[in-house]
Amino acid sequence: MDPHHSAPRPLGSYKYYDFVMASFVTVLLCSNLIGAAKAAEVTLPIVGTVAFGAGVLFFPVSYIFGDVLTEVYGYGRDRRVIWAGFGALLFAAVMSTVVLALKPAADPFNAEYQTHLQAVFGNTPRIVLGSIIAFWCGSFVNSYVMAKMKVQMEGRRLWMRTIGSTICGELVDSGLFYVIAFYGIWSNQQLLSVVVAQYVLKTGWEVVMTPVTYKVVNFLKRRENEDYYDRRTDFNPFRLKV
């Protein structure tokens, strides 16, 4: 395998690209739909009890997938995956809105079930909008920084590139989401406190998962015979062609 390979290959020539894409979209949807609004608590030594959003445990995994995709397949192929995730989030938002708007059947079960659906999927338009916009912007920043750092570092120091790109992407993601969703609702002090806490937790996940990222990247590079360098890439986020 040429370590400086940068010639495009057809998507169909990859064995695992589709599986990585499906895994990315699955993690993204689940982390946004299951427990995203739940505030959980954990008691830590010295620090004491800390409250955090339950979704923060799993959403950063999507950034790890983004790092893997960009590192192995390149920015252009990760761009297609980001758009797939964006479309999935948009469809989930539309579907939940339509389902909740439908009048439930006139029986006790459906009346109670409608209440449960409303509690789980009844996010405000600001939260939905913030989630979608923050994901799109943060993911592209993450992929762009990852691709540029790989070329500049000539493929060395993967740990520095994954953590560095996540620091940039999660900063954009966390900042945009909470400002769009809660500015004017929460006090500025509370808003800043939550943004900082979530940002630290999300980027911390990247550091913890670095050994796993290394194993996945090395496995895919060997099996796919690919190690893409974005030397002549068009980084326009609205372009779907690789």
C-alpha positions as CSV (number, residue, x, y, z in Angstrom):
1,M,0.0,0.0,0.0
2,D,1.4,3.4,-1.0
3,P,1.4,5.5,2.3
4,H,0.9,8.6,0.2
5,H,-1.9,7.3,-2.0
6,S,-4.3,10.1,-3.0
7,A,-6.0,8.9,-6.2
8,P,-9.8,8.5,-5.9
9,R,-11.3,5.0,-6.0
10,P,-14.9,4.0,-6.7
11,L,-16.9,3.6,-3.5
12,G,-17.9,0.1,-4.5
13,S,-14.3,-1.0,-4.3
14,Y,-14.3,-0.8,-0.5
15,K,-15.3,-3.7,1.7
16,Y,-16.2,-1.8,4.9
17,Y,-17.1,1.7,3.9
18,D,-20.9,1.0,3.9
19,F,-20.7,-0.6,7.3
20,V,-18.8,2.3,8.8
21,M,-21.4,4.7,7.3
22,A,-24.3,2.6,8.7
23,S,-22.7,2.5,12.1
24,F,-22.1,6.3,12.1
25,V,-25.7,7.1,11.2
26,T,-27.0,4.6,13.8
27,V,-24.9,6.1,16.6
28,L,-25.9,9.6,15.6
29,L,-29.7,8.8,15.6
30,C,-29.6,6.8,18.8
31,S,-27.6,9.4,20.7
32,N,-30.0,12.1,19.6
33,L,-33.2,10.2,20.3
34,I,-32.4,8.0,23.3
35,G,-31.8,9.9,26.5
36,A,-30.7,13.1,24.8
37,A,-32.8,15.2,27.1
38,K,-32.1,13.2,30.2
39,A,-29.9,14.7,32.9
40,A,-28.0,12.0,34.8
41,E,-25.7,12.2,37.8
42,V,-22.5,10.4,38.7
43,T,-20.5,10.6,41.9
44,L,-16.8,11.0,41.4
45,P,-13.9,10.9,43.9
46,I,-12.9,14.4,45.2
47,V,-15.2,16.1,42.7
48,G,-18.4,14.8,44.1
49,T,-21.8,14.5,42.3
50,V,-21.7,15.8,38.7
51,A,-24.7,16.2,36.5
52,F,-24.4,15.7,32.7
53,G,-26.6,15.0,29.7
54,A,-27.0,11.3,29.1
55,G,-26.5,11.6,25.4
56,V,-22.9,12.9,26.0
57,L,-21.9,9.3,26.7
58,F,-22.5,8.2,23.1
59,F,-22.7,11.2,20.8
60,P,-18.9,11.7,20.8
61,V,-18.6,8.2,19.2
62,S,-19.9,9.8,16.0
63,Y,-16.8,12.0,16.0
64,I,-14.6,9.0,16.4
65,F,-16.3,7.5,13.3
66,G,-15.7,10.8,11.5
67,D,-12.0,10.7,12.4
68,V,-11.7,7.1,11.1
69,L,-13.6,7.9,7.9
70,T,-11.4,10.9,7.1
71,E,-8.1,9.2,8.1
72,V,-8.8,6.1,6.0
73,Y,-11.1,7.1,3.1
74,G,-10.6,10.9,2.9
75,Y,-12.6,14.0,3.4
76,G,-14.8,13.5,0.3
77,R,-16.0,10.2,1.5
78,D,-16.6,11.4,5.0
79,R,-18.6,14.3,3.5
80,R,-21.0,11.8,2.0
81,V,-21.5,10.2,5.4
82,I,-22.1,13.5,7.1
83,W,-24.8,14.3,4.6
84,A,-26.3,10.9,5.2
85,G,-26.4,11.6,8.9
86,F,-27.9,15.0,8.3
87,G,-30.6,13.5,6.2
88,A,-31.3,10.9,8.8
89,L,-31.6,13.5,11.6
90,L,-33.9,15.7,9.4
91,F,-36.2,12.7,8.6
92,A,-36.3,11.8,12.3
93,A,-37.3,15.3,13.2
94,V,-40.0,15.4,10.5
95,M,-41.4,12.0,11.3
96,S,-41.6,12.7,15.1
97,T,-43.4,16.0,14.4
98,V,-46.0,14.3,12.1
99,V,-46.5,11.3,14.5
100,L,-47.0,13.6,17.5
101,A,-49.4,15.8,15.5
102,L,-51.7,12.9,14.7
103,K,-54.7,12.6,16.9
104,P,-54.5,9.4,19.0
105,A,-57.3,6.9,19.0
106,A,-59.9,7.4,21.7
107,D,-58.9,4.7,24.2
108,P,-57.0,4.8,27.4
109,F,-53.9,3.0,26.0
110,N,-53.3,5.4,23.1
111,A,-54.1,8.5,25.3
112,E,-51.4,7.4,27.7
113,Y,-49.0,6.4,24.9
114,Q,-49.4,9.8,23.3
115,T,-48.2,11.4,26.6
116,H,-45.1,9.1,26.6
117,L,-44.3,9.9,23.0
118,Q,-44.6,13.6,23.7
119,A,-42.2,13.3,26.6
120,V,-39.6,11.4,24.6
121,F,-39.8,12.9,21.1
122,G,-41.5,16.2,21.7
123,N,-38.4,18.4,21.5
124,T,-38.9,22.1,20.9
125,P,-38.2,23.4,17.4
126,R,-35.1,25.3,18.8
127,I,-33.6,22.1,20.2
128,V,-34.2,20.2,16.9
129,L,-32.8,23.0,14.8
130,G,-29.8,23.4,17.2
131,S,-29.0,19.7,17.1
132,I,-29.1,19.5,13.3
133,I,-27.1,22.7,12.6
134,A,-24.6,21.9,15.3
135,F,-24.0,18.4,14.0
136,W,-23.5,19.5,10.4
137,C,-21.1,22.4,11.2
138,G,-19.2,20.5,13.9
139,S,-18.8,17.4,11.8
140,F,-17.4,19.3,8.8
141,V,-15.0,21.2,10.9
142,N,-13.8,18.0,12.5
143,S,-13.3,16.3,9.1
144,Y,-11.6,19.4,7.5
145,V,-9.1,19.8,10.4
146,M,-8.4,16.1,10.4
147,A,-7.7,16.0,6.6
148,K,-5.5,19.1,6.7
149,M,-3.5,18.0,9.7
150,K,-2.8,14.6,8.0
151,V,-1.3,16.2,4.9
152,Q,0.8,18.7,7.0
153,M,2.1,16.0,9.3
154,E,2.5,13.5,6.5
155,G,0.4,10.9,8.2
156,R,2.3,10.9,11.5
157,R,0.9,11.4,15.1
158,L,-2.6,10.1,14.5
159,W,-3.4,10.7,18.2
160,M,-2.6,14.4,17.8
161,R,-4.8,14.7,14.7
162,T,-7.8,12.9,16.2
163,I,-7.7,14.8,19.4
164,G,-7.0,18.1,17.6
165,S,-9.8,17.8,15.1
166,T,-12.2,16.8,17.9
167,I,-11.2,19.8,20.0
168,C,-12.2,22.0,17.0
169,G,-15.3,20.1,15.9
170,E,-16.8,19.7,19.4
171,L,-16.2,23.4,20.2
172,V,-18.3,24.4,17.2
173,D,-20.9,21.7,18.0
174,S,-21.3,22.4,21.7
175,G,-21.3,26.2,21.2
176,L,-23.8,26.2,18.4
177,F,-26.2,23.7,19.9
178,Y,-26.6,25.2,23.4
179,V,-26.7,28.8,22.1
180,I,-29.4,28.0,19.4
181,A,-31.4,25.8,21.8
182,F,-31.2,27.6,25.1
183,Y,-30.0,31.2,24.7
184,G,-32.5,33.5,26.4
185,I,-34.0,30.6,28.3
186,W,-31.1,29.8,30.5
187,S,-29.0,32.5,32.2
188,N,-25.7,33.3,30.4
189,Q,-23.8,31.9,33.4
190,Q,-25.7,28.6,33.3
191,L,-25.4,28.4,29.5
192,L,-21.6,28.9,29.7
193,S,-21.2,26.4,32.5
194,V,-23.1,23.7,30.6
195,V,-21.3,24.3,27.3
196,V,-17.9,24.1,29.0
197,A,-18.9,20.9,30.9
198,Q,-20.2,19.1,27.8
199,Y,-17.3,20.2,25.7
200,V,-14.8,18.8,28.3
201,L,-16.7,15.5,28.6
202,K,-17.0,15.1,24.8
203,T,-13.3,15.8,24.0
204,G,-12.3,13.7,27.0
205,W,-14.1,10.8,25.3
206,E,-11.8,11.2,22.3
207,V,-8.7,10.9,24.4
208,V,-10.0,7.8,26.3
209,M,-11.0,6.1,23.0
210,T,-7.7,6.9,21.2
211,P,-6.3,3.3,21.5
212,V,-9.6,1.9,20.0
213,T,-9.4,4.5,17.2
214,Y,-5.8,3.3,16.4
215,K,-6.9,-0.3,16.2
216,V,-9.9,0.5,13.9
217,V,-7.9,2.7,11.6
218,N,-5.0,0.2,11.3
219,F,-7.5,-2.6,10.6
220,L,-9.3,-0.7,7.9
221,K,-6.1,0.5,6.2
222,R,-4.9,-3.0,5.9
223,R,-8.2,-4.5,4.7
224,E,-9.1,-1.7,2.4
225,N,-5.6,-1.1,1.1
226,E,-6.3,2.6,1.5
227,D,-4.7,5.5,3.3
228,Y,-6.1,8.6,1.7
229,Y,-4.4,12.0,1.6
230,D,-6.5,15.0,0.7
231,R,-3.9,16.9,-1.3
232,R,-6.2,17.9,-4.2
233,T,-9.6,17.7,-2.5
234,D,-12.4,20.2,-3.0
235,F,-13.4,20.9,0.6
236,N,-16.8,22.5,-0.4
237,P,-19.2,21.0,2.2
238,F,-22.1,21.2,-0.3
239,R,-20.4,18.9,-2.9
240,L,-21.4,15.3,-2.8
241,K,-19.0,14.0,-5.5
242,V,-15.8,12.4,-4.1
